[in-house]
Amino acid sequence: MALVEMRGVSKVFPAASRNGTAVRAIDDVDLDVEAGDIYGIVGYSGAGKSTLIRLVNALESATSGSIRVDGTEITGLRERQLQRVRLGIGMIFQQFNLLRSRTVYGNVAYPLQVAGVGKAEAHERVAELLQFVGLAEKAHTYTDQLSGGQKQRVGIARALAISPKLLLADESTSALDPETTQEVLGLLRRVNAELGITIMVITHEMEVVKSIAHKVAVMEDGRIVERGPVFDVFSEPQQPVTRRFVSTIIDDVPDRDALAALHARHPGRFVRIAFRDESVPQAEVFAELIRRDVTFELVHGGMEDVGGRTFGNLTLSLRGTDPDVDAALAAIGSRVETRELR
């Protein structure tokens, strides 16, 4: 069941001046986010991903199209009706957006106070959430005294206070160092697995998508240009923008200058071999080369793990007689994708 459904959604911002032009930030987007998913929305700056999130929680209104959240059509709702919808949506931000005048406890308690939850129930809920995010001992600490990772954990606890079905994370790890990023992503995985909360993650970092998401949509110029399970999109990207993103976490084919430098250092014929989910183990490919009296050396590339499945691109330098190399490539090419690089 889709918790978020978008059909033909566009958002056009009017021109900022009389002589300016309108900006189509979102252009005819269809998107389904299934209940229980962690769905990554990735794109470079200006792709429209943050605007997309603001349409989901109705901080922006769509110019056209339909948006349904948990079965409710939110386009055209009045502000009071939208407030009820937003009670089912939590939000965490890049810059934390915590209240400096309140303690950790006060920040997490704030949405409960706004929602009119009684003091005893709110106290129990805050204590439970601070324990969940590992900050029980920081309850009476002011947020200025916290590290970036601790601030984001407070932000997550606050977003969970009203027990939302949907959590929106807008560049929530961009201000954190790599180690702290992994800690926060681990917490988000727990939110999804243990609490059953659907998460939409907005990011420009493919490492974040690889680490946490089940599915991904790639945006460019306000459109979704590619989507699907993370493994499928990462292992066989179809669009140029997707290939650029994937290249940030795994090497594909060396560019012309790099290839020339590799040829200068490594004699032999170069071949790029694409492995997908160990359907053909690397050991079998290498054994085939050895059987054909072809020696080999790994000169470029690597392997990645996504959700317990592996893929990667290896560039090998092959040495042997031309007939032996040709026979080896023919045998390997019948089982895995190969491409000779010249």
Buried (B, 14 or more C-beta within 10 A) or exposed (E): EBBBBBEEBBBBEEEEEEEEEEBBBBBBBEBBBBBBBBBBBBBBEBBBBBBBBBBBBBEBBBBEBBBBBBEEEBBEBEEEEBEEBBBBBBBBBBBBEBEEEBBBBBBBBBBBEEEEBEEEEBBEBBBBBBEBBEBBEBBEBBBEEBEBBBBBBBBBBBBBBBEBBBBBBBBBBBBBEEEBBBBBBEBBBBBBEEEEBBBBBBBBBBBBBBBBBBBBBBBBBBBBBBBBBBBBBBBBBEEEBBEEBBEEBBBBBBEEEBBEEBBEEBEBBBBBBBBBEEEBEBEEBBEBBEEBEBEBEEBBBEEBEBBEBBBBBBBBBBBBEEEBBBBBBEBBBEEBBBBEBE
